[in-house]
């Protein structure tokens, strides 16, 4: 019975390690996405200000 417990314990620890790594990867991706969305929001704001001031070049 002890071998089964040890095997299961090793398996669970491995799953936990993989889960923690996945979570870290997802958090990093979320941070990158937030930064991208912030840059997009800034670009939108600039273009809206240019448009409202009539400074945008019509194409």
PDBQT receptor file of N, H, CA, C and O in Angstrom, charges set to zero:
ATOM      1  N   UNK A   1       0.819  -1.193   0.000  1.00  0.00    +0.000 N 
ATOM      2  CA  UNK A   1       0.000   0.000   0.000  1.00  0.00    +0.000 C 
ATOM      3  C   UNK A   1       0.864   1.258   0.000  1.00  0.00    +0.000 C 
ATOM      4  O   UNK A   1       0.482   2.266  -0.596  1.00  0.00    +0.000 OA
ATOM      5  N   UNK A   2       1.996   1.217   0.644  1.00  0.00    +0.000 N 
ATOM      6  H   UNK A   2       2.307   0.398   1.128  1.00  0.00    +0.000 HD
ATOM      7  CA  UNK A   2       2.873   2.371   0.735  1.00  0.00    +0.000 C 
ATOM      8  C   UNK A   2       3.400   2.783  -0.639  1.00  0.00    +0.000 C 
ATOM      9  O   UNK A   2       3.548   3.974  -0.911  1.00  0.00    +0.000 OA
ATOM     10  N   UNK A   3       3.685   1.809  -1.508  1.00  0.00    +0.000 N 
ATOM     11  H   UNK A   3       3.564   0.841  -1.288  1.00  0.00    +0.000 HD
ATOM     12  CA  UNK A   3       4.158   2.138  -2.858  1.00  0.00    +0.000 C 
ATOM     13  C   UNK A   3       3.092   2.888  -3.646  1.00  0.00    +0.000 C 
ATOM     14  O   UNK A   3       3.411   3.821  -4.382  1.00  0.00    +0.000 OA
ATOM     15  N   UNK A   4       1.840   2.494  -3.501  1.00  0.00    +0.000 N 
ATOM     16  H   UNK A   4       1.581   1.736  -2.903  1.00  0.00    +0.000 HD
ATOM     17  CA  UNK A   4       0.740   3.169  -4.197  1.00  0.00    +0.000 C 
ATOM     18  C   UNK A   4       0.607   4.605  -3.693  1.00  0.00    +0.000 C 
ATOM     19  O   UNK A   4       0.380   5.529  -4.474  1.00  0.00    +0.000 OA
ATOM     20  N   UNK A   5       0.749   4.777  -2.400  1.00  0.00    +0.000 N 
ATOM     21  H   UNK A   5       0.933   4.027  -1.766  1.00  0.00    +0.000 HD
ATOM     22  CA  UNK A   5       0.652   6.122  -1.821  1.00  0.00    +0.000 C 
ATOM     23  C   UNK A   5       1.791   6.994  -2.334  1.00  0.00    +0.000 C 
ATOM     24  O   UNK A   5       1.575   8.144  -2.716  1.00  0.00    +0.000 OA
ATOM     25  N   UNK A   6       2.991   6.453  -2.344  1.00  0.00    +0.000 N 
ATOM     26  H   UNK A   6       3.167   5.518  -2.034  1.00  0.00    +0.000 HD
ATOM     27  CA  UNK A   6       4.151   7.209  -2.825  1.00  0.00    +0.000 C 
ATOM     28  C   UNK A   6       3.990   7.578  -4.298  1.00  0.00    +0.000 C 
ATOM     29  O   UNK A   6       4.287   8.703  -4.700  1.00  0.00    +0.000 OA
ATOM     30  N   UNK A   7       3.520   6.629  -5.093  1.00  0.00    +0.000 N 
ATOM     31  H   UNK A   7       3.279   5.715  -4.767  1.00  0.00    +0.000 HD
ATOM     32  CA  UNK A   7       3.314   6.881  -6.520  1.00  0.00    +0.000 C 
ATOM     33  C   UNK A   7       2.283   7.989  -6.725  1.00  0.00    +0.000 C 
ATOM     34  O   UNK A   7       2.474   8.892  -7.540  1.00  0.00    +0.000 OA
ATOM     35  N   UNK A   8       1.192   7.903  -5.975  1.00  0.00    +0.000 N 
ATOM     36  H   UNK A   8       1.036   7.169  -5.314  1.00  0.00    +0.000 HD
ATOM     37  CA  UNK A   8       0.133   8.906  -6.090  1.00  0.00    +0.000 C 
ATOM     38  C   UNK A   8       0.635  10.272  -5.614  1.00  0.00    +0.000 C 
ATOM     39  O   UNK A   8       0.310  11.299  -6.211  1.00  0.00    +0.000 OA
ATOM     40  N   UNK A   9       1.408  10.279  -4.563  1.00  0.00    +0.000 N 
ATOM     41  H   UNK A   9       1.672   9.445  -4.079  1.00  0.00    +0.000 HD
ATOM     42  CA  UNK A   9       1.964  11.517  -4.030  1.00  0.00    +0.000 C 
ATOM     43  C   UNK A   9       2.869  12.187  -5.064  1.00  0.00    +0.000 C 
ATOM     44  O   UNK A   9       2.783  13.397  -5.276  1.00  0.00    +0.000 OA
ATOM     45  N   UNK A  10       3.727  11.407  -5.703  1.00  0.00    +0.000 N 
ATOM     46  H   UNK A  10       3.797  10.424  -5.532  1.00  0.00    +0.000 HD
ATOM     47  CA  UNK A  10       4.615  11.932  -6.745  1.00  0.00    +0.000 C 
ATOM     48  C   UNK A  10       3.782  12.481  -7.899  1.00  0.00    +0.000 C 
ATOM     49  O   UNK A  10       4.076  13.554  -8.424  1.00  0.00    +0.000 OA
ATOM     50  N   UNK A  11       2.760  11.759  -8.287  1.00  0.00    +0.000 N 
ATOM     51  H   UNK A  11       2.520  10.887  -7.860  1.00  0.00    +0.000 HD
ATOM     52  CA  UNK A  11       1.883  12.179  -9.376  1.00  0.00    +0.000 C 
ATOM     53  C   UNK A  11       1.178  13.500  -9.052  1.00  0.00    +0.000 C 
ATOM     54  O   UNK A  11       1.119  14.403  -9.886  1.00  0.00    +0.000 OA
ATOM     55  N   UNK A  12       0.656  13.597  -7.856  1.00  0.00    +0.000 N 
ATOM     56  H   UNK A  12       0.704  12.863  -7.178  1.00  0.00    +0.000 HD
ATOM     57  CA  UNK A  12      -0.042  14.822  -7.444  1.00  0.00    +0.000 C 
ATOM     58  C   UNK A  12       0.899  16.012  -7.364  1.00  0.00    +0.000 C 
ATOM     59  O   UNK A  12       0.535  17.124  -7.748  1.00  0.00    +0.000 OA
ATOM     60  N   UNK A  13       2.095  15.785  -6.871  1.00  0.00    +0.000 N 
ATOM     61  H   UNK A  13       2.391  14.882  -6.560  1.00  0.00    +0.000 HD
ATOM     62  CA  UNK A  13       3.072  16.879  -6.803  1.00  0.00    +0.000 C 
ATOM     63  C   UNK A  13       3.453  17.357  -8.203  1.00  0.00    +0.000 C 
ATOM     64  O   UNK A  13       3.632  18.554  -8.430  1.00  0.00    +0.000 OA
ATOM     65  N   UNK A  14       3.576  16.424  -9.128  1.00  0.00    +0.000 N 
ATOM     66  H   UNK A  14       3.431  15.452  -8.943  1.00  0.00    +0.000 HD
ATOM     67  CA  UNK A  14       3.882  16.770 -10.520  1.00  0.00    +0.000 C 
ATOM     68  C   UNK A  14       2.741  17.581 -11.130  1.00  0.00    +0.000 C 
ATOM     69  O   UNK A  14       2.978  18.581 -11.807  1.00  0.00    +0.000 OA
ATOM     70  N   UNK A  15       1.509  17.151 -10.891  1.00  0.00    +0.000 N 
ATOM     71  H   UNK A  15       1.316  16.339 -10.341  1.00  0.00    +0.000 HD
ATOM     72  CA  UNK A  15       0.349  17.887 -11.384  1.00  0.00    +0.000 C 
ATOM     73  C   UNK A  15       0.287  19.282 -10.783  1.00  0.00    +0.000 C 
ATOM     74  O   UNK A  15      -0.043  20.245 -11.475  1.00  0.00    +0.000 OA
ATOM     75  N   UNK A  16       0.600  19.394  -9.505  1.00  0.00    +0.000 N 
ATOM     76  H   UNK A  16       0.869  18.611  -8.943  1.00  0.00    +0.000 HD
ATOM     77  CA  UNK A  16       0.595  20.692  -8.836  1.00  0.00    +0.000 C 
ATOM     78  C   UNK A  16       1.642  21.618  -9.454  1.00  0.00    +0.000 C 
ATOM     79  O   UNK A  16       1.374  22.794  -9.701  1.00  0.00    +0.000 OA
ATOM     80  N   UNK A  17       2.831  21.080  -9.700  1.00  0.00    +0.000 N 
ATOM     81  H   UNK A  17       3.049  20.124  -9.500  1.00  0.00    +0.000 HD
ATOM     82  CA  UNK A  17       3.900  21.869 -10.307  1.00  0.00    +0.000 C 
ATOM     83  C   UNK A  17       3.492  22.362 -11.694  1.00  0.00    +0.000 C 
ATOM     84  O   UNK A  17       3.700  23.528 -12.031  1.00  0.00    +0.000 OA
ATOM     85  N   UNK A  18       2.916  21.475 -12.490  1.00  0.00    +0.000 N 
ATOM     86  H   UNK A  18       2.747  20.528 -12.216  1.00  0.00    +0.000 HD
ATOM     87  CA  UNK A  18       2.466  21.852 -13.831  1.00  0.00    +0.000 C 
ATOM     88  C   UNK A  18       1.352  22.891 -13.758  1.00  0.00    +0.000 C 
ATOM     89  O   UNK A  18       1.326  23.834 -14.549  1.00  0.00    +0.000 OA
ATOM     90  N   UNK A  19       0.444  22.721 -12.821  1.00  0.00    +0.000 N 
ATOM     91  H   UNK A  19       0.465  21.955 -12.179  1.00  0.00    +0.000 HD
ATOM     92  CA  UNK A  19      -0.646  23.678 -12.647  1.00  0.00    +0.000 C 
ATOM     93  C   UNK A  19      -0.146  25.058 -12.264  1.00  0.00    +0.000 C 
ATOM     94  O   UNK A  19      -0.625  26.068 -12.780  1.00  0.00    +0.000 OA
ATOM     95  N   UNK A  20       0.817  25.098 -11.359  1.00  0.00    +0.000 N 
ATOM     96  H   UNK A  20       1.206  24.278 -10.939  1.00  0.00    +0.000 HD
ATOM     97  CA  UNK A  20       1.396  26.385 -10.952  1.00  0.00    +0.000 C 
ATOM     98  C   UNK A  20       2.095  27.065 -12.131  1.00  0.00    +0.000 C 
ATOM     99  O   UNK A  20       2.001  28.281 -12.296  1.00  0.00    +0.000 OA
ATOM    100  N   UNK A  21       2.794  26.277 -12.948  1.00  0.00    +0.000 N 
ATOM    101  H   UNK A  21       2.870  25.289 -12.814  1.00  0.00    +0.000 HD
ATOM    102  CA  UNK A  21       3.482  26.835 -14.111  1.00  0.00    +0.000 C 
ATOM    103  C   UNK A  21       2.464  27.374 -15.121  1.00  0.00    +0.000 C 
ATOM    104  O   UNK A  21       2.659  28.447 -15.693  1.00  0.00    +0.000 OA
ATOM    105  N   UNK A  22       1.392  26.634 -15.332  1.00  0.00    +0.000 N 
ATOM    106  H   UNK A  22       1.234  25.763 -14.867  1.00  0.00    +0.000 HD
ATOM    107  CA  UNK A  22       0.345  27.097 -16.245  1.00  0.00    +0.000 C 
ATOM    108  C   UNK A  22      -0.265  28.403 -15.754  1.00  0.00    +0.000 C 
ATOM    109  O   UNK A  22      -0.510  29.313 -16.546  1.00  0.00    +0.000 OA
ATOM    110  N   UNK A  23      -0.509  28.498 -14.452  1.00  0.00    +0.000 N 
ATOM    111  H   UNK A  23      -0.310  27.759 -13.808  1.00  0.00    +0.000 HD
ATOM    112  CA  UNK A  23      -1.074  29.708 -13.880  1.00  0.00    +0.000 C 
ATOM    113  C   UNK A  23      -0.132  30.890 -14.065  1.00  0.00    +0.000 C 
ATOM    114  O   UNK A  23      -0.573  31.985 -14.412  1.00  0.00    +0.000 OA
ATOM    115  N   UNK A  24       1.147  30.680 -13.839  1.00  0.00    +0.000 N 
ATOM    116  H   UNK A  24       1.505  29.790 -13.557  1.00  0.00    +0.000 HD
ATOM    117  CA  UNK A  24       2.132  31.745 -14.032  1.00  0.00    +0.000 C 
ATOM    118  C   UNK A  24       2.159  32.200 -15.490  1.00  0.00    +0.000 C 
ATOM    119  O   UNK A  24       2.226  33.396 -15.770  1.00  0.00    +0.000 OA
ATOM    120  N   UNK A  25       2.105  31.240 -16.419  1.00  0.00    +0.000 N 
ATOM    121  H   UNK A  25       2.050  30.268 -16.191  1.00  0.00    +0.000 HD
ATOM    122  CA  UNK A  25       2.092  31.570 -17.847  1.00  0.00    +0.000 C 
ATOM    123  C   UNK A  25       0.850  32.378 -18.206  1.00  0.00    +0.000 C 
ATOM    124  O   UNK A  25       0.934  33.361 -18.943  1.00  0.00    +0.000 OA
ATOM    125  N   UNK A  26      -0.293  31.967 -17.687  1.00  0.00    +0.000 N 
ATOM    126  H   UNK A  26      -0.361  31.169 -17.088  1.00  0.00    +0.000 HD
ATOM    127  CA  UNK A  26      -1.535  32.675 -17.979  1.00  0.00    +0.000 C 
ATOM    128  C   UNK A  26      -1.537  34.078 -17.390  1.00  0.00    +0.000 C 
ATOM    129  O   UNK A  26      -2.039  35.014 -18.012  1.00  0.00    +0.000 OA
ATOM    130  N   UNK A  27      -0.982  34.225 -16.202  1.00  0.00    +0.000 N 
ATOM    131  H   UNK A  27      -0.575  33.465 -15.697  1.00  0.00    +0.000 HD
ATOM    132  CA  UNK A  27      -0.894  35.551 -15.588  1.00  0.00    +0.000 C 
ATOM    133  C   UNK A  27       0.019  36.460 -16.397  1.00  0.00    +0.000 C 
ATOM    134  O   UNK A  27      -0.263  37.648 -16.554  1.00  0.00    +0.000 OA
ATOM    135  N   UNK A  28       1.120  35.903 -16.915  1.00  0.00    +0.000 N 
ATOM    136  H   UNK A  28       1.349  34.938 -16.788  1.00  0.00    +0.000 HD
ATOM    137  CA  UNK A  28       2.031  36.686 -17.756  1.00  0.00    +0.000 C 
ATOM    138  C   UNK A  28       1.317  37.107 -19.040  1.00  0.00    +0.000 C 
ATOM    139  O   UNK A  28       1.427  38.259 -19.461  1.00  0.00    +0.000 OA
ATOM    140  N   UNK A  29       0.593  36.188 -19.659  1.00  0.00    +0.000 N 
ATOM    141  H   UNK A  29       0.504  35.252 -19.317  1.00  0.00    +0.000 HD
ATOM    142  CA  UNK A  29      -0.160  36.511 -20.866  1.00  0.00    +0.000 C 
ATOM    143  C   UNK A  29      -1.217  37.569 -20.584  1.00  0.00    +0.000 C 
ATOM    144  O   UNK A  29      -1.431  38.461 -21.405  1.00  0.00    +0.000 OA
ATOM    145  N   UNK A  30      -1.881  37.481 -19.439  1.00  0.00    +0.000 N 
ATOM    146  H   UNK A  30      -1.707  36.756 -18.772  1.00  0.00    +0.000 HD
ATOM    147  CA  UNK A  30      -2.894  38.469 -19.072  1.00  0.00    +0.000 C 
ATOM    148  C   UNK A  30      -2.251  39.841 -18.900  1.00  0.00    +0.000 C 
ATOM    149  O   UNK A  30      -2.822  40.846 -19.323  1.00  0.00    +0.000 OA
ATOM    150  N   UNK A  31      -1.078  39.896 -18.290  1.00  0.00    +0.000 N 
ATOM    151  H   UNK A  31      -0.613  39.080 -17.947  1.00  0.00    +0.000 HD
ATOM    152  CA  UNK A  31      -0.359  41.161 -18.131  1.00  0.00    +0.000 C 
ATOM    153  C   UNK A  31      -0.002  41.759 -19.488  1.00  0.00    +0.000 C 
ATOM    154  O   UNK A  31      -0.142  42.964 -19.701  1.00  0.00    +0.000 OA
ATOM    155  N   UNK A  32       0.458  40.910 -20.402  1.00  0.00    +0.000 N 
ATOM    156  H   UNK A  32       0.572  39.931 -20.229  1.00  0.00    +0.000 HD
ATOM    157  CA  UNK A  32       0.804  41.378 -21.748  1.00  0.00    +0.000 C 
ATOM    158  C   UNK A  32      -0.434  41.890 -22.473  1.00  0.00    +0.000 C 
ATOM    159  O   UNK A  32      -0.372  42.903 -23.170  1.00  0.00    +0.000 OA
ATOM    160  N   UNK A  33      -1.552  41.200 -22.315  1.00  0.00    +0.000 N 
ATOM    161  H   UNK A  33      -1.602  40.377 -21.749  1.00  0.00    +0.000 HD
ATOM    162  CA  UNK A  33      -2.793  41.621 -22.957  1.00  0.00    +0.000 C 
ATOM    163  C   UNK A  33      -3.278  42.946 -22.386  1.00  0.00    +0.000 C 
ATOM    164  O   UNK A  33      -3.735  43.814 -23.130  1.00  0.00    +0.000 OA
ATOM    165  N   UNK A  34      -3.181  43.106 -21.062  1.00  0.00    +0.000 N 
ATOM    166  H   UNK A  34      -2.811  42.401 -20.458  1.00  0.00    +0.000 HD
ATOM    167  CA  UNK A  34      -3.568  44.376 -20.453  1.00  0.00    +0.000 C 
ATOM    168  C   UNK A  34      -2.716  45.524 -20.995  1.00  0.00    +0.000 C 
ATOM    169  O   UNK A  34      -3.233  46.608 -21.264  1.00  0.00    +0.000 OA
ATOM    170  N   UNK A  35      -1.420  45.289 -21.155  1.00  0.00    +0.000 N 
ATOM    171  H   UNK A  35      -1.000  44.408 -20.936  1.00  0.00    +0.000 HD
ATOM    172  CA  UNK A  35      -0.525  46.322 -21.687  1.00  0.00    +0.000 C 
ATOM    173  C   UNK A  35      -0.902  46.663 -23.129  1.00  0.00    +0.000 C 
ATOM    174  O   UNK A  35      -0.892  47.832 -23.512  1.00  0.00    +0.000 OA
ATOM    175  N   UNK A  36      -1.228  45.666 -23.913  1.00  0.00    +0.000 N 
ATOM    176  H   UNK A  36      -1.236  44.716 -23.602  1.00  0.00    +0.000 HD
ATOM    177  CA  UNK A  36      -1.645  45.902 -25.293  1.00  0.00    +0.000 C 
ATOM    178  C   UNK A  36      -2.937  46.702 -25.340  1.00  0.00    +0.000 C 
ATOM    179  O   UNK A  36      -3.064  47.645 -26.120  1.00  0.00    +0.000 OA
ATOM    180  N   UNK A  37      -3.890  46.324 -24.506  1.00  0.00    +0.000 N 
ATOM    181  H   UNK A  37      -3.788  45.558 -23.873  1.00  0.00    +0.000 HD
ATOM    182  CA  UNK A  37      -5.164  47.053 -24.468  1.00  0.00    +0.000 C 
ATOM    183  C   UNK A  37      -4.961  48.505 -24.017  1.00  0.00    +0.000 C 
ATOM    184  O   UNK A  37      -5.651  49.407 -24.491  1.00  0.00    +0.000 OA
ATOM    185  N   UNK A  38      -4.035  48.720 -23.122  1.00  0.00    +0.000 N 
ATOM    186  H   UNK A  38      -3.474  47.987 -22.736  1.00  0.00    +0.000 HD
ATOM    187  CA  UNK A  38      -3.741  50.078 -22.670  1.00  0.00    +0.000 C 
ATOM    188  C   UNK A  38      -3.156  50.913 -23.810  1.00  0.00    +0.000 C 
ATOM    189  O   UNK A  38      -3.516  52.077 -23.986  1.00  0.00    +0.000 OA
ATOM    190  N   UNK A  39      -2.256  50.309 -24.578  1.00  0.00    +0.000 N 
ATOM    191  H   UNK A  39      -1.963  49.363 -24.435  1.00  0.00    +0.000 HD
ATOM    192  CA  UNK A  39      -1.686  51.023 -25.729  1.00  0.00    +0.000 C 
ATOM    193  C   UNK A  39      -2.769  51.342 -26.760  1.00  0.00    +0.000 C 
ATOM    194  O   UNK A  39      -2.793  52.438 -27.320  1.00  0.00    +0.000 OA
ATOM    195  N   UNK A  40      -3.657  50.391 -27.007  1.00  0.00    +0.000 N 
ATOM    196  H   UNK A  40      -3.638  49.501 -26.552  1.00  0.00    +0.000 HD
ATOM    197  CA  UNK A  40      -4.751  50.610 -27.958  1.00  0.00    +0.000 C 
ATOM    198  C   UNK A  40      -5.669  51.726 -27.472  1.00  0.00    +0.000 C 
ATOM    199  O   UNK A  40      -6.076  52.587 -28.253  1.00  0.00    +0.000 OA
ATOM    200  N   UNK A  41      -5.992  51.710 -26.187  1.00  0.00    +0.000 N 
ATOM    201  H   UNK A  41      -5.661  51.011 -25.553  1.00  0.00    +0.000 HD
ATOM    202  CA  UNK A  41      -6.845  52.757 -25.618  1.00  0.00    +0.000 C 
ATOM    203  C   UNK A  41      -6.185  54.126 -25.772  1.00  0.00    +0.000 C 
ATOM    204  O   UNK A  41      -6.861  55.111 -26.068  1.00  0.00    +0.000 OA
ATOM    205  N   UNK A  42      -4.885  54.189 -25.574  1.00  0.00    +0.000 N 
ATOM    206  H   UNK A  42      -4.336  53.389 -25.334  1.00  0.00    +0.000 HD
ATOM    207  CA  UNK A  42      -4.160  55.448 -25.755  1.00  0.00    +0.000 C 
ATOM    208  C   UNK A  42      -4.218  55.926 -27.190  1.00  0.00    +0.000 C 
ATOM    209  O   UNK A  42      -4.423  57.113 -27.443  1.00  0.00    +0.000 OA
ATOM    210  N   UNK A  43      -4.040  55.013 -28.131  1.00  0.00    +0.000 N 
ATOM    211  H   UNK A  43      -3.873  54.049 -27.926  1.00  0.00    +0.000 HD
ATOM    212  CA  UNK A  43      -4.105  55.376 -29.548  1.00  0.00    +0.000 C 
ATOM    213  C   UNK A  43      -5.501  55.849 -29.920  1.00  0.00    +0.000 C 
ATOM    214  O   UNK A  43      -5.651  56.811 -30.674  1.00  0.00    +0.000 OA
ATOM    215  N   UNK A  44      -6.518  55.185 -29.400  1.00  0.00    +0.000 N 
ATOM    216  H   UNK A  44      -6.397  54.404 -28.788  1.00  0.00    +0.000 HD
ATOM    217  CA  UNK A  44      -7.902  55.597 -29.656  1.00  0.00    +0.000 C 
ATOM    218  C   UNK A  44      -8.136  56.999 -29.121  1.00  0.00    +0.000 C 
ATOM    219  O   UNK A  44      -8.746  57.829 -29.795  1.00  0.00    +0.000 OA
ATOM    220  N   UNK A  45      -7.661  57.264 -27.929  1.00  0.00    +0.000 N 
ATOM    221  H   UNK A  45      -7.165  56.590 -27.381  1.00  0.00    +0.000 HD
ATOM    222  CA  UNK A  45      -7.849  58.578 -27.329  1.00  0.00    +0.000 C 
ATOM    223  C   UNK A  45      -7.199  59.667 -28.177  1.00  0.00    +0.000 C 
ATOM    224  O   UNK A  45      -7.800  60.715 -28.417  1.00  0.00    +0.000 OA
ATOM    225  N   UNK A  46      -5.983  59.420 -28.626  1.00  0.00    +0.000 N 
ATOM    226  H   UNK A  46      -5.495  58.569 -28.431  1.00  0.00    +0.000 HD
ATOM    227  CA  UNK A  46      -5.288  60.407 -29.453  1.00  0.00    +0.000 C 
ATOM    228  C   UNK A  46      -6.069  60.664 -30.739  1.00  0.00    +0.000 C 
ATOM    229  O   UNK A  46      -6.270  61.816 -31.123  1.00  0.00    +0.000 OA
ATOM    230  N   UNK A  47      -6.509  59.603 -31.401  1.00  0.00    +0.000 N 
ATOM    231  H   UNK A  47      -6.346  58.667 -31.089  1.00  0.00    +0.000 HD
ATOM    232  CA  UNK A  47      -7.237  59.764 -32.655  1.00  0.00    +0.000 C 
ATOM    233  C   UNK A  47      -8.572  60.467 -32.449  1.00  0.00    +0.000 C 
ATOM    234  O   UNK A  47      -8.980  61.282 -33.276  1.00  0.00    +0.000 OA
ATOM    235  N   UNK A  48      -9.254  60.154 -31.346  1.00  0.00    +0.000 N 
ATOM    236  H   UNK A  48      -8.922  59.492 -30.675  1.00  0.00    +0.000 HD
ATOM    237  CA  UNK A  48     -10.516  60.826 -31.061  1.00  0.00    +0.000 C 
ATOM    238  C   UNK A  48     -10.299  62.315 -30.802  1.00  0.00    +0.000 C 
ATOM    239  O   UNK A  48     -11.099  63.147 -31.230  1.00  0.00    +0.000 OA
ATOM    240  N   UNK A  49      -9.223  62.645 -30.108  1.00  0.00    +0.000 N 
ATOM    241  H   UNK A  49      -8.573  61.969 -29.761  1.00  0.00    +0.000 HD
ATOM    242  CA  UNK A  49      -8.922  64.055 -29.856  1.00  0.00    +0.000 C 
ATOM    243  C   UNK A  49      -8.588  64.782 -31.151  1.00  0.00    +0.000 C 
ATOM    244  O   UNK A  49      -9.014  65.916 -31.367  1.00  0.00    +0.000 OA
ATOM    245  N   UNK A  50      -7.821  64.118 -32.008  1.00  0.00    +0.000 N 
ATOM    246  H   UNK A  50      -7.474  63.196 -31.833  1.00  0.00    +0.000 HD
ATOM    247  CA  UNK A  50      -7.504  64.726 -33.298  1.00  0.00    +0.000 C 
ATOM    248  C   UNK A  50      -8.772  64.923 -34.125  1.00  0.00    +0.000 C 
ATOM    249  O   UNK A  50      -8.953  65.960 -34.763  1.00  0.00    +0.000 OA
ATOM    250  N   UNK A  51      -9.623  63.946 -34.108  1.00  0.00    +0.000 N 
ATOM    251  H   UNK A  51      -9.476  63.103 -33.590  1.00  0.00    +0.000 HD
ATOM    252  CA  UNK A  51     -10.861  64.022 -34.874  1.00  0.00    +0.000 C 
ATOM    253  C   UNK A  51     -11.773  65.130 -34.345  1.00  0.00    +0.000 C 
ATOM    254  O   UNK A  51     -12.371  65.869 -35.128  1.00  0.00    +0.000 OA
ATOM    255  N   UNK A  52     -11.878  65.244 -33.039  1.00  0.00    +0.000 N 
ATOM    256  H   UNK A  52     -11.393  64.644 -32.404  1.00  0.00    +0.000 HD
ATOM    257  CA  UNK A  52     -12.759  66.259 -32.454  1.00  0.00    +0.000 C 
ATOM    258  C   UNK A  52     -12.223  67.672 -32.683  1.00  0.00    +0.000 C 
ATOM    259  O   UNK A  52     -12.991  68.634 -32.706  1.00  0.00    +0.000 OA
ATOM    260  N   UNK A  53     -10.913  67.793 -32.852  1.00  0.00    +0.000 N 
ATOM    261  H   UNK A  53     -10.290  67.011 -32.833  1.00  0.00    +0.000 HD
ATOM    262  CA  UNK A  53     -10.320  69.098 -33.116  1.00  0.00    +0.000 C 
ATOM    263  C   UNK A  53     -10.258  69.403 -34.606  1.00  0.00    +0.000 C 
ATOM    264  O   UNK A  53      -9.783  70.468 -34.999  1.00  0.00    +0.000 OA
ATOM    265  N   UNK A  54     -10.729  68.487 -35.432  1.00  0.00    +0.000 N 
ATOM    266  H   UNK A  54     -11.115  67.622 -35.112  1.00  0.00    +0.000 HD
ATOM    267  CA  UNK A  54     -10.696  68.679 -36.874  1.00  0.00    +0.000 C 
ATOM    268  C   UNK A  54      -9.303  68.629 -37.458  1.00  0.00    +0.000 C 
ATOM    269  O   UNK A  54      -9.055  69.171 -38.535  1.00  0.00    +0.000 OA
ATOM    270  N   UNK A  55      -8.392  67.980 -36.754  1.00  0.00    +0.000 N 
ATOM    271  H   UNK A  55      -8.594  67.539 -35.880  1.00  0.00    +0.000 HD
ATOM    272  CA  UNK A  55      -7.011  67.915 -37.211  1.00  0.00    +0.000 C 
ATOM    273  C   UNK A  55      -6.694  66.645 -37.976  1.00  0.00    +0.000 C 
ATOM    274  O   UNK A  55      -5.595  66.494 -38.509  1.00  0.00    +0.000 OA
ATOM    275  N   UNK A  56      -7.636  65.745 -38.032  1.00  0.00    +0.000 N 
ATOM    276  H   UNK A  56      -8.529  65.868 -37.598  1.00  0.00    +0.000 HD
ATOM    277  CA  UNK A  56      -7.389  64.486 -38.746  1.00  0.00    +0.000 C 
ATOM    278  C   UNK A  56      -7.413  64.745 -40.241  1.00  0.00    +0.000 C 
ATOM    279  O   UNK A  56      -8.274  65.473 -40.736  1.00  0.00    +0.000 OA
ATOM    280  N   UNK A  57      -6.481  64.158 -40.954  1.00  0.00    +0.000 N 
ATOM    281  H   UNK A  57      -5.781  63.566 -40.552  1.00  0.00    +0.000 HD
ATOM    282  CA  UNK A  57      -6.439  64.302 -42.411  1.00  0.00    +0.000 C 
ATOM    283  C   UNK A  57      -7.485  63.413 -43.034  1.00  0.00    +0.000 C 
ATOM    284  O   UNK A  57      -7.450  62.201 -42.819  1.00  0.00    +0.000 OA
ATOM    285  N   UNK A  58      -8.425  63.960 -43.805  1.00  0.00    +0.000 N 
ATOM    286  H   UNK A  58      -8.454  64.944 -43.980  1.00  0.00    +0.000 HD
ATOM    287  CA  UNK A  58      -9.413  63.104 -44.467  1.00  0.00    +0.000 C 
ATOM    288  C   UNK A  58      -8.777  62.332 -45.587  1.00  0.00    +0.000 C 
ATOM    289  O   UNK A  58      -7.972  62.869 -46.348  1.00  0.00    +0.000 OA
ATOM    290  N   UNK A  59      -9.139  61.067 -45.691  1.00  0.00    +0.000 N 
ATOM    291  H   UNK A  59      -9.794  60.631 -45.073  1.00  0.00    +0.000 HD
ATOM    292  CA  UNK A  59      -8.585  60.217 -46.760  1.00  0.00    +0.000 C 
ATOM    293  C   UNK A  59      -9.577  60.042 -47.860  1.00  0.00    +0.000 C 
ATOM    294  O   UNK A  59      -9.292  59.360 -48.845  1.00  0.00    +0.000 OA
TER     295      UNK A  59
